[in-house]
């Protein structure tokens, strides 16, 4: 049993002509005595047999050619059959010949008996399927002539009234069939558009699924890269913290112990031992805070200017280098990361001055300048040639690398001015991000 619209239309175009011919024959036979003579009945019987043979031959041809019945595929002007009817190959000479012979037989049978118009009405359904596009209207009109002749009392019209009725019925049939053909064509176009839209949507969905799959792979790759970048950034942070806290603290401890070993006065040695112990405790605390990613201990209770003032004072007392700390501009509460970054840069710059500059004076200036804050560290030491530094990361020593990385992490910049014998000046400029 056919289950789809297409299959039902295929069954109709396969068996419909036989069924309509049989119904027309039965009706014509019942009315034969009233409208046909004995000779006309015999001729009608021959024509019915010819119509059946013609239909059998056409079915055999369709099976050999592999045709699929349906009125829709003949062109944009479909017949009155629904647009869901199955498509077929383009009409050819065989289908044209079949249609002409079948219409001629239907016309002749209807001439003999008006009830044979039941058989002729098949032309309303398959004209667009059997004829080329340019002959659609001719086929519909030929079928309309047969139907109008039957409805007006038979062919040929016997009286003037029959002719008038024939003309009116022909006009009505022709208008109806052409209107239905036009509507069918529009429906077929809409169906084709819907099919094209569905096909395009399917392609779009396929592309979207492919893009989603690619995005998922890219997201996984980005997550992996982000994880690796986070690990690398954390390693750099810990390296910088270790360099700025533990390494500097150990350096200070070694310096104090060296003084102790060379000091003949026990009181002097005791002072330097106490400083070494204080440095050890301070370095241990900083190491713990670095591992926990906390801010410097100097900023735990004091804002940046006060923390810098204490750091500079303690460094000057420990190293014996006269150092001046200055604050310019209006002080503002800073974001913890900004304050910690500037404090670490100051500690590193002072540590470098202690180790390498042999300076007698130094100066540290913290400048609040609207949307920026600047830290300048200067000394009158021996200076150096920046181009002669051993390459590490493309900027010189690890201390300079660390200071530059810290400022760049805050979208800032670090500049270095120095020449042999002319001292050193380091300037770190970062955006002023307020607390909270």
N, C-alpha and C positions, 0 to 999 in steps of 0.2 A: 504494500500500500504506500502511495506517495505521502511523504510527511512534510515536505516543504512546498512553498509557493512555486518554486521553479519546477519541482518534480510534478506538481499537479498541472502546470501549464504544458509540460512535455506530454503528459498523458492526454490532455485535451486535444492538442494538435496531432497526436497520433490517432486517437479514436473518435474525436469529435466529428470529422467529416462523415465517417461511417454512421454514427448515431443520428446526425441531422438528416442524412440521406434516407435512413430507415424511417424516421419519424415523418419526413415529407412524403415518402412512398405510401405509408399507411394512411395518412390523411388524404392524399390524392386518390388513393384507391377507394376510400370511403365515399368520396364525392365524385367519383369517376362518372357515374351514370348521369349526373346533373350537368357536368361541364365538358365531358369528352365523348367523342364517338368511339366506336369500336376500333377504327383505324388509328385514331389518336392515342387510344390506350395502348395499342400494340407498339406504336412508335415510342411512346413514353417508356414502355417496358425495356425496349432496346436501349434507349438513352440512359435509363437507370443502370442497366448492366454496364454500359460504356463508362458511366461515372464511377462505378465500383472498380472496374478494371483499371481506370486511370488512377484511382487512389491507391490501389495495390501496387501499381508500377512506381508511383511516386514514393511510397514507403520503401520499396526495394531499393530505389535510387538513393534515398537518404541513408539507408543502412550501409550501402557500399561507399558512399562519400563521407560517412561519419558526421553528417549534419546533425545539429541539435535544434529542435523546433523552438520558435519564439519570435514574436513580432518586434522586439525592442531593438535588435541589433541592426536593422536595415538602415538606420540613419537617425538624425535628430527628430524627424517627424514620425513618431510612433503612432500606431492605430489606437483604437479605443480600448485595447487590452491594457491591463495595468502594467506599470513600469517594471514590476518584479518578474515579468515573464522572461524565460530564459533566452539568452543571446544565441545567435547562430552565425555561420559564416556569411560573407557578403553574397547577396542574391546574384544568380548567374542566368545563363540562357535556359537551363533546365527548369529552374523555378519560374521563370517568366513564361515558358511554354506551358508548364503545368497550370499556372493561374489562368492563362488565356483559354485553354481547353476547358478547364473546370467552369469558368464563367460562361463560356459559350454553351456548355451543356446545361448549366443552371438556367440561363436565359431561355433556351429552347424548352426545357421542362416547364418553366413558369409560364411560357406562352401557351403550352398545352393545358396546364392546370395551375392556377394561382397558388395552390398549397405547396408547390415545389419551391416557393420562395424561402421556406424554412431551410432548405439546403443551401440556397444562395447566400444567406446571411453570414455564412462562415467567412465570406470576403471581408466583412467588417473587422474581423479579428486578425487575419494573417496577411492582409495586403501589404503592410509595411515590412513584413518578414520576407515575402516572396518577390516583391518588385523592387527595382532600383529606386533611389530617392526621387529622381525626376518624374517617376510614373506613379507615385503614391496617390496623388489626387485623382488621376485618371482611373486607377483601380477602385478607389472609394466611390467615385461618381458612377462607374459602371455597375457596382453593386447597388447603389442608390436607385438606379434606373429599374433594376429588376424588382427591388423591394417596393418602389412606388407603383410599378405596374401591377403587382399583386394586390397591393392595398387599395388600388382604385377600381378593382373589379376584374382584372385580367388584361393580358396583352393579346392583340392591340386594343386600345380603348374603343368601345363600340359606339359611344355617343359623344356629343359635345360635352355633356356633363362629365362623362368619364375622362375626357381629355383635360377638362379644367381640374378635375380631382387629381388626375395624374400629374399635371404640372405643379399643383400646390404641394402634393405629397412628395414629389421629387425634390422641390425646393426645400421642404422641411427635412427630408432625409439627408440631402446634401449638406445643409447647414449644420445639422446635428453631427454628422459624421466628421465634417471638417473641424467643427469646434472641439469634438472629442479627440480628434487627432492632434489638434494644437495643444490641448490640455495634456494629452499623453506625452507629447514631445517635451513640454515644459517639465512635466514630472520626471521624464527620463533624464533631462538635463540636471534637474535637482538631485536625482539619484546618483548621476555620474559625479556631480560636485561633492555630494556626501561621501561617495566612495573615495574620491581623490583626497578629500579632507581627512577621512579615516586613515588612508594610506600615509598621508603626510604626518598625521599625528603618530602613527606607528613608527615612522622613521624618526620623528622628533623624540619619541619616548626611548627608542633604541639609542639615539645619540645622548639623551639625558642619562640613561642608565650607564652608558660608557663613560660619560663625564663624571658621574657620581663614583663609579669604580676608580677612575683616575684620581679624583679628588680624595677618595679614601686612602689610596696608596700614597698620594702626596702628603696627606695629613699625617699618616703614619711616619713618613720620612721626616716631615717637619718636627713631629714630636720627638723622634730619635735625635734629630739635630739639636732641637731645643734642650733635650736632656744632656746631650754631650756638651753643648755650649754652657749649660748651667754648671755642669761638673767642672769644666775648664775655668769658668769664671770664679767658682768657689775655690779652686786650687790657686788661682792668681790672688784672690783676696787673702787666703791664708798665708801665701808666700809673702805678700806685702806686709801683713800684720806681723808675721814672724820677724821679718826684716826690720820693721819699725819698732818693735817692742823687745822681743827676746834678744835679737842680735845687738841692738843698741844697748840694752841693759847689760848683756855679757861684756860688751866692749867697755862700758863704764866700770863694771866690777873689776875687770882685768886692770884697767888704769889705776883704780884705787888701790888694788893689791900691789901693783908695781911700786906705787908711792910708799906703801907700808914697808915693803922689803928694803927700800932705800932710805927710810926715815930713821935717824938715830934716836930721835926723841920719842919715848913711849906715848906721850900725850898726843903728839901729832899722828902717830901710827894708830892710836885708838880712834881718833876722829875719822881717819880714812877707812878703818875697818867698819865703823858704824855706817859710813856712807855706802860702803860695799854691801852691807847687810840690808840697808834700806833699798838700794837698787835691786837687790835680789828679790826682796819681798814685792817691790813694785812690779818688776818684770814678771814674777809668777802671777800676780793678779791680772796684769795685762794679757798674759798668755791665756788664762782661763776665759777672760772676756772676749778675746779674739776667737777662740774655739766656739764660744756660744753666740758669736756675731753680735756682741753688745758694743756700745760706744765706749770710748776711752774713759778710764776712771777719773781723769781730770775734769771731765764734763758731767760727772754724775751729780754734782751739787753746784757747779759754777757755770755761768754762761761762757761763751767762747772768749770774749776779751779778758775776763778774769782768769780763765784757765790758761790762756796764753801768757798773761802777766806772771803767773806763778811758774809756768814752765820755763819762761825766759829767765826769771830770777834764779830759779834753782840751777839752771844750766850755767848761768854766769858765775854763780857762787862756786859751782863744782869745777869749772874749767879755768876760772880766773880771768876770763875775757870780758872786758867791760861791754855791756850790752844795754841798749836802750829800746824800750817798747813804747809804741805810740799808736793811739787809736784816733782816726779822723772820721768825720761824718757823724750822723745820728745813729747811735746804737739801736739795733732791732733784734728781737728774738729770732733765732735761726732754726731751720729744720735740723734735726739731729744729724742727718747724713752730711749736710753742708758743714756743720760745725766740726764733726769728727774728721772730715776730709782735710779741712784747713789746719786743724791741730796736728794731724799726722804729717802733713807737708812741712809745717814749721819744725816739728821734731826731727824730721829727716834732714832738712836743710841745715839746722844747727849741728846735728851729728856730723854731717859732712864737713862743716866748717871746723869742728873740733878735730876731726881726724886728718884733714888734708890742707887746711888753709894757713895754719900758723898765724892766725889773725890776732891783733891786739884789741880790735874794736868790732862790734857788730851792731846791727839795728834790725828791728822787726816792726813792721808797720801794718796795721789792719785798717783798711779803708772801706767805709760804707758809701757806695756811690749809686744811689737810686736803686736800679734793678740789678746791680752787680755788687759783688764784694771782692776786694783784692787783698792778697797777702804778699808783702814784699819782705824778703830776708836778704840783708847785705852784710858783707864783711870786707875788711881792708887787707885780706890775706894775700898770698902769693898768686892767686888766680891760676888759670890753666888754659890750654888750647882745647876747645871742645872737639875739634876734629881729630885730636890725638888720643881721645878716649878709646879703650877697647870696645869693639862693637858688641852690643847685647840688645837685641830687639830693634836695632837700627837707631838708637838714641844715646848710646853710651852706657854708663854704669847702671847697675840694678836700681840704685837709689833714685837716679833721674828717671829711669823707666817707671818706677813705682809712683813717683810724684806726678808724672805726666798721665799715667793710666788713671790715677785717682781724679784728676781734674777732668779728663775726657769722659769719665763715667758720669759726671754731672753736667756734661755739655759745656765744659769750660776749656781753658787753654793755659798752658804753662810756658813761660819764656825764660831764657837763660842769657845773661850778659856777663862775659868774663874774658879777660886777656891775661897772659902771663905777666905777673907783677902789678896788676891793676885791680885786684880783688874780684869778688863774685857777687852777682845780684840775681836772685831768683824771684820771679813774679808769677803768682797763681791767681787767675781770674775766673770766677764761677758765678752763675746766676744767683741772685739773692732770693732764696726760697724761705719764706717766713715760717715760723713754728706754727703747726696746726693748720 
